[in-house]
Amino acid sequence: MVNPPKRQDDYQDRAIDCQEAMEPGFQAIVDCMLEAGWTRGETLRALKRLIAANNMAQKENARLETQLAIARAMLRAGKPIKVC
C-alpha cells in the first residue's frame, strides 16, 4: 500500500512526502534486481533510463494530443488539414 498525499492541494513538503511514499517500493525493486544477479549500478542506470524513456513518451503524447486538438478544431471550422 502506498501512502497518499497528506492533502490534495500543493503544499511545501509534497515532493518529500511522495519520495517517502515511494521508498519502500523502490527498495523492493532494487532488492529484487540484486537477488536476480544484477548489480546496484546496473539497476540504478536502468531505472534512470526508464524514467527518461517515460518522460520522452509523455512529451510525445502531449505533442500528439496538441496536434489532434488542432486538427479537430480545423475540421470543425471547415479548414483543410495539412498532414505531415
C-alpha positions, 0 to 999 in steps of 0.5 A: 500500500502506498501512502497518499498525499497528506492533502490534495492541494500543493503544499511545501513538503509534497515532493518529500512526502511522495519520495517517502511514499515511494521508498519502500517500493523502490527498495523492493525493486532494487532488492529484487534486481540484486537477488536476480544477479544484477548489480546496484549500478546496473539497476540504478542506470536502468531505472534512470533510463526508464524514467527518461524513456517515460518522460520522452513518451509523455512529451510525445503524447502531449505533442500528439494530443496538441496536434489532434486538438488542432486538427479537430478544431480545423475540421470543425471550422471547415479548414483543410488539414495539412498532414505531415 
